[in-house]
Amino acid sequence: MSWLQELEAIPSVRRAVLTGMDGLVIEEIGRGGVEAQVLAAELASLARSMSSLTGLLDEELRRFTLATESYEVLAVCFGDYCLGALITRGGERALVGQTLSRLAAALVDRL
């Protein structure tokens, strides 16, 4: 079974990836938007960039969101991994966020 299968069932999810902080795709699902390799690389880059700020706060980055006119990117970071989804703006944002958090919690002990 795919770890990301649950996200694939949510209509507003265009693409989702599980990536390491090296930006390489571990798993992906998708129906559009950017390519999985691009999304993974950008999520990892954003997470690494934000680590200097979170370090100054003596905290770890847990999640982040960015929005454009048409899309939103939701990401959950755990350990050396990042799980993110590109969704259409106005989609099931809360459901996607909850699903990402639940999947990350399940994967933390498996990776």
C-alpha positions as CSV (number, residue, x, y, z in Angstrom):
1,M,0.0,0.0,0.0
2,S,1.2,3.5,-0.8
3,W,1.7,5.8,2.1
4,L,0.2,8.7,0.1
5,Q,-2.8,6.8,-1.1
6,E,-5.1,8.6,1.4
7,L,-4.1,12.0,-0.2
8,E,-4.8,10.7,-3.7
9,A,-8.5,10.3,-2.7
10,I,-8.9,14.1,-1.9
11,P,-10.1,15.9,-5.1
12,S,-8.2,19.1,-4.5
13,V,-4.8,17.4,-4.2
14,R,-2.9,18.0,-7.4
15,R,0.4,16.4,-6.3
16,A,1.9,15.1,-3.0
17,V,5.4,13.9,-2.2
18,L,7.4,12.4,0.5
19,T,11.0,13.6,0.3
20,G,14.1,13.6,2.3
21,M,15.9,16.9,3.1
22,D,18.1,16.1,0.0
23,G,15.1,16.8,-2.1
24,L,14.8,13.4,-3.7
25,V,11.4,11.8,-4.1
26,I,10.7,8.8,-1.9
27,E,7.1,8.5,-2.9
28,E,4.7,10.6,-5.0
29,I,1.1,10.8,-6.2
30,G,-0.4,13.3,-8.5
31,R,-2.6,14.5,-11.2
32,G,-1.1,17.8,-12.2
33,G,0.7,20.9,-11.1
34,V,4.4,20.7,-10.9
35,E,6.4,17.5,-11.4
36,A,7.1,15.5,-8.3
37,Q,10.8,16.0,-8.5
38,V,10.4,19.8,-8.6
39,L,8.0,19.8,-5.7
40,A,10.2,17.6,-3.6
41,A,13.3,19.7,-4.3
42,E,11.5,23.0,-3.5
43,L,10.0,21.6,-0.3
44,A,13.4,20.5,0.9
45,S,15.0,23.8,0.0
46,L,12.3,25.8,1.8
47,A,12.6,23.6,4.9
48,R,16.4,23.9,5.0
49,S,16.1,27.7,4.5
50,M,13.6,28.1,7.4
51,S,15.8,26.0,9.7
52,S,18.0,29.0,10.5
53,L,15.0,31.0,11.8
54,T,13.6,28.0,13.7
55,G,17.1,27.4,15.1
56,L,17.2,31.0,16.5
57,L,13.9,30.2,18.2
58,D,15.4,27.0,19.6
59,E,12.6,25.1,17.8
60,E,12.2,22.6,15.0
61,L,10.2,23.4,11.9
62,R,7.0,21.3,12.0
63,R,4.9,22.6,9.2
64,F,4.6,25.4,6.7
65,T,2.1,26.7,4.1
66,L,2.4,29.0,1.1
67,A,-0.3,30.3,-1.1
68,T,-0.5,31.7,-4.6
69,E,-3.6,32.9,-6.4
70,S,-4.4,29.4,-7.7
71,Y,-2.6,26.9,-5.4
72,E,-1.6,26.2,-1.8
73,V,1.4,24.1,-0.7
74,L,1.0,22.5,2.7
75,A,4.0,20.7,4.2
76,V,4.8,18.8,7.4
77,C,8.4,18.2,8.4
78,F,9.6,15.4,10.7
79,G,13.1,14.2,11.3
80,D,15.0,14.3,8.0
81,Y,11.8,14.1,5.9
82,C,9.1,16.4,4.5
83,L,5.7,15.4,3.4
84,G,3.9,18.0,1.2
85,A,0.9,18.5,-1.0
86,L,0.0,21.0,-3.8
87,I,-3.7,21.7,-3.7
88,T,-6.0,23.9,-5.6
89,R,-6.8,27.1,-3.7
90,G,-10.0,26.8,-1.8
91,G,-9.8,23.0,-1.7
92,E,-10.1,20.9,1.4
93,R,-7.2,22.6,3.2
94,A,-8.1,21.4,6.7
95,L,-8.6,17.8,5.6
96,V,-5.3,17.8,3.7
97,G,-3.4,19.4,6.7
98,Q,-4.9,16.8,9.1
99,T,-4.1,14.0,6.7
100,L,-0.5,15.2,6.2
101,S,0.0,15.4,10.0
102,R,-1.5,11.9,10.6
103,L,0.7,10.4,7.9
104,A,3.8,12.1,9.2
105,A,3.0,10.7,12.7
106,A,2.6,7.2,11.3
107,L,5.8,7.5,9.2
108,V,8.1,8.9,11.9
109,D,8.7,5.4,13.4
110,R,9.0,3.7,10.0
111,L,11.6,5.9,8.3
